[in-house]
Amino acid sequence: MSRERVRDLDALRRFALELADVADAITRERFGGRISAQRKPDGTPVTEVDRAVEAALRERIAAAHPDHAILGEEQGGVLDPAVPTWVIDPIDATKNFMRGVPVFATLIALCLGGHAIVGVASAPALGERWDAARGAGARRNGRLVRVSDVAELAEAHVLHGGLDWFRREPGMWDVLGHVVDRAGRTRGFGDFWMHLLVAGGHAEAAFERDLSVWDVAALECLVTEAGGRCTTWDGGSALSGGDVLTSNGLVHDELSALLMRR
């Protein structure tokens, strides 16, 4: 954290919040009702609003920090652990945004050394703004948050993503059943929101699959700074992509073992 280009993490956190203001102004203007989209090669939708948000944030970052790299969902980039890199998901939960569902957010992270050192999740239609910086804790609308102290999976509120992947992946429907049997309560929320609920102490764990680094980077910083853990299902670096498990830390290993069971 002593590297020259990231000397003042609080200033970088404040800059990330300014970026979120820019993104919110764009998404607020277009949110409400149905919005058309194009289909990307990976099958996911992209709207003109996704592209507009990322373009605006890239312009701001390039002007303020020309020595930093940028990786975004729509325009790409490279995540080099040795280079401070802004990782942007212009609209997480684009399908919600397209249908007028208020559960969507812009996710912004600054990554270095294989971890997110600044993270912001801004969900303007929910009135939610979460931010964190390495060593400075996590905040929800300006107030510090903390993960829960529930230590038993049998008492835990566990959240999961969509069921389609579990249904089609061999063996995973049974794995999901094992989690349901062991957890105190399970609910499907999906996307960024369920991980923020973990960071805020409203749930003990959340897990999902088929993710990219821009889906996860800001959440890694927010959850860990709230006192929790954010890893792949097998305990690896969350920034490696693919799958993610967030938790209050106390039920993490037990859930990891269940998710890796086939």
C-alpha positions as CSV (number, residue, x, y, z in Angstrom):
1,M,0.0,0.0,0.0
2,S,3.1,2.3,0.1
3,R,3.4,2.4,-3.7
4,E,3.8,5.9,-5.1
5,R,0.6,5.9,-7.2
6,V,-1.7,5.1,-4.3
7,R,-0.3,7.2,-1.5
8,D,-3.6,8.7,-0.4
9,L,-6.3,6.1,-0.3
10,D,-8.9,8.4,1.2
11,A,-8.5,10.8,-1.7
12,L,-8.9,7.9,-4.1
13,R,-12.0,6.8,-2.2
14,R,-13.4,10.3,-2.6
15,F,-12.6,10.3,-6.3
16,A,-14.4,7.0,-6.6
17,L,-17.5,8.6,-5.0
18,E,-17.2,11.5,-7.5
19,L,-17.2,8.9,-10.3
20,A,-20.4,7.3,-8.7
21,D,-22.1,10.8,-8.9
22,V,-21.3,10.9,-12.6
23,A,-22.7,7.4,-13.1
24,D,-25.8,8.1,-11.1
25,A,-26.7,11.2,-13.1
26,I,-26.7,9.2,-16.3
27,T,-28.6,6.2,-14.9
28,R,-31.2,8.3,-13.1
29,E,-32.0,10.2,-16.3
30,R,-32.8,7.0,-18.2
31,F,-34.2,4.7,-15.5
32,G,-37.9,3.8,-15.5
33,G,-39.9,1.6,-17.9
34,R,-38.5,-0.7,-20.6
35,I,-35.1,0.0,-22.3
36,S,-33.9,-1.8,-25.4
37,A,-30.6,-3.6,-25.5
38,Q,-28.2,-5.3,-27.8
39,R,-26.9,-8.8,-27.2
40,K,-23.2,-9.2,-26.7
41,P,-21.2,-12.2,-27.9
42,D,-21.4,-13.8,-24.5
43,G,-25.2,-13.6,-24.6
44,T,-25.6,-10.8,-22.0
45,P,-27.4,-7.6,-22.8
46,V,-25.9,-4.1,-23.1
47,T,-27.8,-0.8,-23.3
48,E,-26.6,2.5,-24.6
49,V,-26.7,3.6,-20.9
50,D,-24.1,1.0,-19.9
51,R,-21.9,2.3,-22.6
52,A,-22.5,6.0,-21.7
53,V,-21.7,5.4,-18.0
54,E,-18.4,3.6,-18.8
55,A,-17.3,6.1,-21.3
56,A,-17.9,9.0,-18.9
57,L,-16.0,7.3,-16.1
58,R,-13.1,6.4,-18.3
59,E,-12.9,10.1,-19.4
60,R,-12.8,11.3,-15.8
61,I,-10.2,8.7,-14.7
62,A,-7.9,9.4,-17.6
63,A,-7.9,13.1,-16.8
64,A,-7.4,12.7,-13.1
65,H,-5.0,9.6,-13.0
66,P,-3.4,9.2,-16.4
67,D,-0.9,6.6,-15.0
68,H,-3.7,4.3,-13.8
69,A,-5.1,1.6,-16.0
70,I,-8.9,0.9,-16.6
71,L,-10.8,-2.4,-17.0
72,G,-14.4,-2.1,-17.8
73,E,-17.2,-4.5,-18.8
74,E,-18.0,-2.8,-22.1
75,Q,-14.6,-1.6,-23.3
76,G,-12.3,-4.2,-21.8
77,G,-8.8,-3.7,-20.5
78,V,-6.3,-5.8,-18.5
79,L,-6.0,-6.3,-14.7
80,D,-2.2,-6.1,-13.9
81,P,-1.5,-6.6,-10.2
82,A,1.5,-4.3,-10.5
83,V,-0.5,-1.4,-11.9
84,P,-3.3,0.6,-10.1
85,T,-6.4,-0.4,-12.2
86,W,-9.9,1.0,-12.0
87,V,-12.4,-1.8,-12.5
88,I,-15.8,-0.7,-13.7
89,D,-19.2,-2.4,-14.0
90,P,-21.3,0.5,-15.4
91,I,-24.6,-1.2,-14.6
92,D,-24.6,-4.3,-12.5
93,A,-28.0,-6.1,-13.0
94,T,-28.6,-4.6,-16.5
95,K,-31.7,-6.8,-16.9
96,N,-33.2,-5.2,-13.9
97,F,-32.4,-1.8,-15.2
98,M,-34.0,-2.6,-18.5
99,R,-37.3,-3.6,-16.9
100,G,-37.5,-0.7,-14.5
101,V,-36.5,-2.8,-11.4
102,P,-34.6,-0.5,-9.0
103,V,-32.1,-3.2,-7.9
104,F,-29.1,-2.1,-10.1
105,A,-25.8,-0.4,-9.3
106,T,-22.7,1.0,-10.7
107,L,-19.7,-0.8,-9.3
108,I,-16.3,1.0,-9.1
109,A,-13.1,-0.5,-7.7
110,L,-9.4,0.4,-7.6
111,C,-7.3,-2.7,-7.6
112,L,-3.6,-3.3,-6.9
113,G,-1.6,-6.3,-5.8
114,G,-4.4,-8.7,-6.5
115,H,-6.9,-7.0,-4.3
116,A,-9.4,-4.2,-4.5
117,I,-8.2,-1.3,-2.3
118,V,-11.1,1.0,-2.9
119,G,-14.7,0.0,-3.6
120,V,-18.0,1.8,-4.3
121,A,-21.4,0.4,-5.1
122,S,-24.0,3.1,-6.0
123,A,-27.6,2.1,-6.4
124,P,-29.4,5.4,-7.1
125,A,-32.9,4.0,-7.5
126,L,-32.6,2.3,-4.1
127,G,-31.1,5.4,-2.5
128,E,-28.0,3.3,-1.6
129,R,-24.3,4.4,-1.7
130,W,-21.7,2.0,-0.2
131,D,-18.0,2.8,-0.1
132,A,-14.8,1.4,1.4
133,A,-11.1,1.8,1.3
134,R,-8.4,-0.6,2.5
135,G,-7.9,-0.2,6.3
136,A,-10.7,2.4,6.6
137,G,-13.8,0.3,7.0
138,A,-17.0,0.2,4.9
139,R,-19.9,2.6,4.9
140,R,-23.5,2.6,3.8
141,N,-24.8,6.0,3.1
142,G,-21.9,7.5,5.1
143,R,-22.4,5.3,8.2
144,L,-20.0,2.5,9.1
145,V,-21.3,-1.1,8.6
146,R,-20.2,-4.4,10.0
147,V,-20.9,-8.0,9.2
148,S,-23.0,-10.1,11.6
149,D,-21.6,-12.2,14.4
150,V,-23.8,-15.3,13.7
151,A,-21.4,-18.2,13.9
152,E,-23.6,-21.2,13.2
153,L,-24.7,-22.0,9.7
154,A,-27.9,-23.5,11.1
155,E,-28.8,-19.9,12.2
156,A,-27.5,-18.2,9.2
157,H,-29.4,-16.3,6.5
158,V,-27.8,-17.4,3.2
159,L,-28.4,-15.8,-0.2
160,H,-27.8,-17.2,-3.6
161,G,-28.0,-16.2,-7.3
162,G,-30.3,-17.4,-10.0
163,L,-31.3,-21.1,-10.0
164,D,-30.8,-21.8,-13.7
165,W,-27.0,-22.4,-13.4
166,F,-27.6,-24.8,-10.5
167,R,-30.2,-26.6,-12.5
168,R,-28.2,-27.2,-15.6
169,E,-24.7,-27.9,-14.1
170,P,-24.3,-31.6,-13.2
171,G,-24.4,-32.2,-9.5
172,M,-25.0,-28.6,-8.5
173,W,-28.7,-28.9,-7.8
174,D,-27.9,-31.4,-5.1
175,V,-25.2,-29.1,-3.7
176,L,-27.7,-26.3,-3.5
177,G,-30.0,-28.7,-1.6
178,H,-27.2,-29.4,0.9
179,V,-26.9,-25.7,1.6
180,V,-30.7,-25.3,2.0
181,D,-30.7,-28.3,4.4
182,R,-27.9,-26.8,6.6
183,A,-28.6,-23.1,6.5
184,G,-31.2,-21.5,8.8
185,R,-32.8,-19.6,5.9
186,T,-32.1,-19.3,2.2
187,R,-33.3,-16.7,-0.3
188,G,-32.4,-15.8,-3.9
189,F,-31.4,-12.2,-4.4
190,G,-28.7,-12.2,-7.0
191,D,-26.3,-9.5,-8.3
192,F,-24.5,-7.0,-6.1
193,W,-27.3,-6.5,-3.6
194,M,-27.0,-9.8,-1.7
195,H,-23.3,-9.2,-1.1
196,L,-24.0,-5.8,0.3
197,L,-26.5,-7.3,2.6
198,V,-23.7,-9.5,3.9
199,A,-21.5,-6.5,4.4
200,G,-24.2,-4.7,6.3
201,G,-24.9,-7.7,8.7
202,H,-28.4,-8.4,7.2
203,A,-27.3,-11.8,6.0
204,E,-24.4,-14.2,6.8
205,A,-23.4,-15.3,3.4
206,A,-24.1,-15.1,-0.4
207,F,-22.8,-17.1,-3.3
208,E,-23.2,-17.2,-7.1
209,R,-21.4,-18.3,-10.3
210,D,-20.6,-17.1,-13.8
211,L,-19.0,-13.8,-12.8
212,S,-16.3,-11.5,-14.2
213,V,-13.9,-9.4,-12.2
214,W,-16.0,-6.3,-12.7
215,D,-18.9,-8.0,-10.9
216,V,-16.7,-8.8,-7.9
217,A,-13.9,-6.2,-7.4
218,A,-15.9,-3.5,-5.5
219,L,-17.7,-6.1,-3.5
220,E,-14.5,-7.7,-2.3
221,C,-13.3,-4.4,-0.8
222,L,-16.7,-3.6,0.7
223,V,-17.2,-7.0,2.3
224,T,-13.7,-7.4,3.6
225,E,-13.6,-3.9,5.1
226,A,-16.9,-4.7,6.8
227,G,-15.1,-7.5,8.6
228,G,-16.1,-10.4,6.3
229,R,-14.5,-12.6,3.7
230,C,-14.8,-12.6,-0.1
231,T,-13.3,-15.5,-2.0
232,T,-14.0,-18.0,-4.8
233,W,-15.9,-21.1,-3.6
234,D,-12.7,-23.0,-3.0
235,G,-11.2,-20.1,-1.0
236,G,-9.1,-18.5,-3.7
237,S,-8.8,-14.9,-4.9
238,A,-12.2,-13.5,-5.7
239,L,-10.7,-11.4,-8.5
240,S,-9.9,-14.6,-10.4
241,G,-13.5,-14.6,-11.5
242,G,-15.9,-17.4,-12.1
243,D,-17.6,-17.8,-8.7
244,V,-17.8,-15.9,-5.5
245,L,-18.6,-16.6,-1.8
246,T,-19.0,-13.7,0.6
247,S,-19.7,-14.2,4.3
248,N,-19.3,-12.8,7.7
249,G,-16.2,-15.0,8.0
250,L,-17.7,-17.2,10.7
251,V,-19.6,-19.5,8.4
252,H,-17.3,-19.2,5.4
253,D,-15.3,-22.4,5.6
254,E,-18.4,-24.6,6.2
255,L,-20.2,-23.1,3.3
256,S,-17.1,-23.4,1.1
257,A,-16.9,-27.1,1.8
258,L,-20.6,-27.6,1.0
259,L,-20.3,-25.7,-2.3
260,M,-17.3,-27.7,-3.4
261,R,-19.1,-31.0,-2.6
262,R,-20.1,-32.9,-5.7
